[in-house]
């Protein structure tokens, strides 16, 4: 599966991609024919976990609710990754997250990739809302959530990070945002 944004291609991360990341992230660059920035990934254990999960459930990448590699085709560079934690829950809520390589931060790639993920999520009728989590401070994560139209939806407790802020955009808010952008 491929999600297109203005500058990025969000490519479904398959088993061969995960194996390359776990082995050596630079080998992912050879596989995709792109440059992989230094200091990416920041959380390599997440990719090892995803690879283990994929071995148990090999059809996950084809569900759409999976991990995507953010590739800038003009720069021929992997700028980061992001995706969905799982399929939508019983209430129609899906959780997203992303990681941008340090060399590509503050260039709008995180917002563009996240908007692509949110847009994809709302093409699916079972999705009523998209959630994300950030550290409970004003900073890049919370600014990104606001930038893509999410509103703070309370707090939660993460088993690793502790207290976090929950951010949400509903289908209605997303559609209103899209209609407002067209009218402008």
C-alpha positions in Angstrom: 0.0 0.0 0.0 1.2 3.5 -0.8 -0.1 6.8 0.6 0.8 9.9 -1.4 1.2 13.4 0.1 2.5 16.5 -1.6 6.2 15.7 -0.9 6.2 12.2 0.5 5.4 8.6 -0.3 4.3 6.6 2.7 5.3 3.1 1.8 4.0 0.0 3.7 6.8 -1.4 5.8 7.0 -5.1 4.8 9.0 -7.9 6.5 12.0 -7.3 4.2 12.1 -3.6 5.3 11.9 -4.5 9.0 14.6 -7.1 8.7 16.8 -4.6 7.0 16.2 -2.0 9.7 16.9 -4.5 12.5 20.1 -5.7 10.7 21.4 -2.2 9.8 19.3 0.8 8.9 21.6 1.7 6.0 20.7 -1.6 4.3 17.1 -0.3 4.2 18.5 2.5 2.1 19.9 0.0 -0.4 16.6 -1.8 -0.5 14.6 1.4 -1.2 17.3 3.1 -3.2 17.3 6.1 -0.9 19.6 7.6 1.7 18.8 6.8 5.3 19.7 9.7 7.7 22.2 9.2 10.6 20.5 8.7 14.0 17.5 7.0 12.5 15.8 5.1 13.9 15.9 6.6 17.4 14.0 3.6 18.8 15.3 0.5 17.0 13.6 -1.8 19.5 10.2 -0.8 18.1 11.2 -2.2 14.7 12.4 -5.5 16.3 9.1 -5.7 18.1 7.2 -5.0 14.8 9.2 -7.7 13.0 8.3 -10.2 15.7 4.7 -9.2 15.5 4.8 -9.5 11.7 6.1 -13.1 12.0 3.0 -14.0 14.0 0.6 -12.1 11.8 2.1 -11.9 8.3 -1.0 -10.2 6.8 -0.7 -7.1 9.0 0.9 -4.8 6.3 -2.0 -5.6 3.9 -4.6 -4.5 6.4 -3.6 -0.8 6.1 -3.3 -0.5 9.9 0.5 -0.8 10.0 3.8 0.9 9.8 4.8 3.2 6.9 8.2 4.5 5.7 8.2 8.2 4.9 10.2 8.6 1.7 10.9 11.9 -0.1 11.2 10.8 -3.8 12.9 14.0 -5.0 15.5 14.0 -2.3 15.7 10.2 -2.5 15.8 10.0 1.3 14.0 8.2 4.1 12.9 11.1 6.3 11.1 8.9 8.9 8.3 6.5 9.6 4.9 6.4 11.2 1.7 4.5 11.2 -1.0 2.9 13.2 -0.7 1.1 16.5 -3.5 -1.3 15.6 -6.7 -1.5 13.7 -9.5 0.7 15.0 -11.0 -0.4 18.3 -14.7 -1.2 19.0 -15.4 2.6 19.3 -13.8 3.3 15.8 -10.7 4.9 17.3 -7.3 4.3 15.7 -4.0 5.5 17.2 -1.1 7.0 15.2 2.5 7.9 15.8 5.6 9.0 13.9 9.3 9.4 14.1 11.3 11.8 11.9 15.0 11.5 11.5 16.8 14.5 13.2 18.2 15.8 9.9 14.7 16.2 8.6 13.0 17.8 11.6 11.4 21.2 11.5 10.7 20.9 7.7 7.1 20.0 7.9 7.6 16.3 7.1 6.0 15.0 10.4 2.9 17.1 9.9 2.7 16.0 6.2 3.1 12.4 7.0 0.6 12.5 9.9 -1.9 14.3 7.7 -1.5 11.5 5.2 -2.1 8.9 7.8 -5.2 10.7 9.2 -6.5 11.2 5.6 -6.1 7.5 4.9 -7.8 6.6 8.2 -10.9 8.6 7.4 -11.2 6.9 4.0 -12.2 3.8 6.0 -15.8 3.9 7.2 -15.1 2.1 10.5 -12.9 5.1 11.7 -14.6 7.8 13.8 -11.6 9.3 15.4 -7.8 9.3 15.2 -5.7 9.6 18.5 -2.1 10.4 19.2 -0.2 10.8 22.5 2.5 13.2 23.5 4.6 14.0 26.5 2.6 16.2 28.9 4.4 19.4 28.0 4.2 22.1 25.3 6.8 21.0 22.8 7.2 19.6 19.3 4.9 16.6 19.9 2.0 18.7 21.1 2.6 21.4 18.5 2.5 18.7 15.8 -0.8 17.4 17.2 -2.3 20.9 17.1 -0.9 21.6 13.6 -2.7 18.6 12.1 -6.0 19.7 13.7 -6.0 17.5 16.8 -7.5 18.7 20.1 -6.3 17.7 23.5 -8.6 14.9 24.8 -7.4 14.4 28.3 -4.5 12.5 29.9 -3.5 8.8 30.0 -0.8 6.7 31.6 1.7 5.0 29.4 3.5 2.0 30.9 6.9 3.4 29.9 6.5 7.2 29.6 4.1 7.7 32.6 1.6 10.5 32.2 0.9 11.5 28.6 -1.5 13.8 26.8 -4.1 12.3 24.5 -4.9 14.1 21.3 -7.8 13.4 19.0 -9.3 14.4 15.7 -12.8 13.2 14.9 -14.2 12.5 11.4 -16.4 15.5 11.7 -13.6 17.9 12.7 -11.4 16.4 9.9 -14.2 17.0 7.3 -14.9 20.5 8.6 -11.1 21.2 8.4 -11.0 19.9 4.8 -14.1 21.9 3.8 -12.6 25.0 5.3 -9.3 24.6 3.4 -11.2 24.3 0.2 -13.3 27.4 0.8 -10.1 29.5 1.6 
